[in-house]
């Protein structure tokens, strides 16, 4: 198995938790989300920033989050809190920091210089300039491991309308996936704000999965189960992946470079995708046992 497949980490459900809410930080230890974003930015009022930073740092140090990936969304470097947020997240041992409103590779470089050797960096794309510079942002450093769509701010900046099928955002969503795939990193879809619209949320998850996103950012624990289901390989997909690999191996054993499975031509590219599906399914299954 390649290094990339061996390092597969499920990021189906990435739940934002307000850093100023101690009860939320405690509850997060029991939730089935693949990753938690402990938020010091939008979810925290200015007068609560320092207290939230200390609270988040203490929670990360205390641990107890199991295999959940712990990410701290910091305030921008240009704010009074950004530089100290980065230092606190790195010192506490967060898995990654999430940079808001990234518009250029230089923003990533400045954050990494402030962070030191750890942790990884995730970048939010939530402005038109950020979307247009997505490839450069994704490739700014090997430390960048995820691009995160900020669809609410982007919709506002585009002067677009909120529609159920998100037509005004489709170009931006696809540019995010293209940039992430070109750099070999994770792409995460934006949040769904209507908590009473379960059908709309599920449809948005399916749309994002169809586009190639690895998972979705969430604003409430009730959204976790649906995201986990939609962004995981279905049982039929796993079975098909196993059959693809077996059919191709049999073809190679008989001196053929391609195989035919249920009337469909199977080539190397299908085998690569099948291995990716199995690696993700295995990683999810392993997580469920811990």
N, C-alpha and C positions, 0 to 999 in steps of 0.2 A: 504494500500500500504506500502511496506517495506521502511525503511529509504533509502536503496540504490536506489530504484526506484524513491522515492520522490526527490532525489538529482540529478537525471539525468540532465546532462548539454550537449547540443549538441556541438560537436567539429568536425563537418564535414569538415570545411575549416579553416585551421590555416595558416595565411598569414604572411610571414616574411617581415618586413619593415626595411630598413636601418636607424639606429638611427641617422646617420649624415645628413639625408635628411629631412629638416624641412617641405618641401612641401608634402613629402610622409606621414609624421606623421599627417599632417592636413587632407590629403585626406582620410586617414584610418578611420576617423570619419564618413565617408559617405558610406563605403563599406559594403557589405552583409556578410562578413566573420564572422564566429562564434567566432574566436579568432585571436588576433594579436600578433605577436612576434616582439617586438621592439628590433632590433639586435644591440648589442655593440661589437660582436665578428667578424665573418668572413666578414661582410659587411662594416666594418669600418677600414680604414688605421690607422696604429699606431699613426701617428701625429694628427689624428682626434679623438682619443679615449676620451680624457677629455671633449672636446666640445660636442661630441655625448652623453656622459653620462649626462652632464648637460641639454642638449636638451631633452633627453628622460625623465629624471626626471621631468622636467617642464611640458612636455606634459601629463604625467601620473597624475600629480597634478592638471592640468587644467581640466582634465576629458573631458566630451563631447563625450565619446565613447559608450554611451548607454549600452546595454546589452552585448557588445562584451567583451570577456575575455582578459585581458591585461597581457601579459607575457613579461618579459625582458630577452633576452639571454645575459648572462654575459660572460666575459672572464674568463678563468680557474683560479682557486685560485693560481696556480703557476706562473701566469703572474704578471707584475707590476700593473695591473688594476683590477684583479679579486675581491679582498677583498673590495675595494671601490665601485665596481659595485654592489656587493651584498648589501652593506649598503645603497647605493643610491636607489636601487629598492625597498627595504623594507621600507625606509623612505618615498618614494613617494607614496606608497600604491598600488603597482602592485599586481595583483591577484596571480602571480606565477613568479618564476625565472626559466629559462631554463639553465641547466648546460651542457656545451659542453664536448664531449668525456669522458663520465663517464665510468670508467673501474672497479670500486670496490665500495662496500658499504661505505668504509671509506671516499671516496670523498663526498658522500652525508652527512655523519655525520659532516665532517669539514665545509661544506657549511652551514648546519643548525646551527652549533655553531656560525658562523660568522653572520648569518641572524638575530638571535633572534627568537621571537615567531611567526613571520609572515614573508613572505607569504608561499604559497605552493611551492613545488619543482617539476619540470619536469626534466627528465634525457635523454640526447641524447646518443643513442647507435650507435657509428660510427666507432668502431674498433673491430677486432676479439676478443680481451680480454673482451671488453664491452658486446658483444653478449654472450660469454660463461658465463659471470657473471651476466647475466640479471636477473635471479631469485633473487639473493642476493640484487641486486640494487633495484629491485621493492619492496622488503620487508624491505629495510633499515630503513624506518621510515614511520609512518602514514602520514607524510607531503608529501611524494612522491605520486603524483596523476596522472602522465602520463609518459610513455616511448615513446620516439620519435626516429624513425629510421633516421640515417644519412647515406643514401645509397650511396652518392657520395664518401665520404671518405672511407666507408667500401669497396666499389668496388675497389678502388685504393689499399687499404691495402691487399685485398685478391688476388691481381694481376689478377682479373677477367676481363672478357670482358663485355662491355655494350651490352645487347641483348634486343630485343623488349619485350620478355616475361619474362625477368629477372630470367631465370633459375639459374644463379650462386648465386642469393640472396635468393632463396626460403627457404632454411634451416634457414637462419638468420631472415627472415621475420616471419617465423612461431615460432621461439624461442622467438622473441619479443612478439608476441601475447600470447604465452603460459605463459611467465613470467608475463605479465600484467594481464591476466585472473586469474592466481594463486593468485595474490595480490589484485584482485578486482579493478584495476585501468584502465585508458585509454591507448590504443595503437594507435599511429599515424604513418602513413606511411611516407616515405621520399619524397623529391621533385622530380618533373619531369622537367629536365633542358631545353628541346627543346620546346620553346614557339610557334614554327610554326607547331608542331605536335599535333594538337587537337585530332585526332583519337587515337594516342598513349597515350596521357594523359588520355583520357576517358577510354581506355582499362586498364591502370594502376590503375585507381580509382576502376573500377569494380573488378579487380583482388584482390586489397587490401580489398575491402568490402567482397568478397568471402572468404578471409582468416580470416576475423573477425575484421579487423581494424575499429576503430571508425571514422576515418577521415584521411585527408592527409595534409601534410605541403605543402605550395604553395610559389611560388616566384613572381607571378604577379597577379594583380586583375582580369585579364581576365580568370583565372582558377577557380575563386570562384564559379561561377554559376554551373559548371559541378560537382565540388566536393559536393556542397550542394545537388544537385539532386541525385547523385549516392549513397551517404552515408545516405540519408533519407529513411525511410520506404516508399515503393511505396503504392499507394492507395489500390492495391490488397492485399498487405501484412497487411495493417491496417484492412481491411475488414475481412481477414482470421483470424487475431488475435482476433477480437471481436467474431467471430463465434466459435472459439476454446474455449474461456472462457465461452461462453453461453452453448455450448454443454457439457462441463465438469461439469458446475454447474447443468445442468439438470440431468446428470448421477448421480451425488452425491445425488441430491434430491430424486432419485429413488433407492438409495442404491447400486449404481454401482461405482466402482473406476475408470473405464475407459469408454470412449465413442468412437463411430465410427462416423466420419464426412467425407462425400464424399468418403467413402470407406477406410479412413485412421484411424488408431488407435490413440486416443488422451489420453495421460497420464499426470501426474503432470508436467513432464519436459516440455511438450509442452505448458502447461498453464503458466509456469514461463517465457518461452521465449515470449509468446504472451503478457504478461504483460509488459515485457521489451520493446517490439515494440511499444505498446500503450503509454507507458511513454515517450519514445523518440519522438513519433509523437506529443504528447501533448506539450512537451517542445518546439519543433520546431514551432508549431502553435502559442504558446504563444509568442515566440520571434518575430514572424512575425507581431504581432499586436502592438508591442512597437517600 
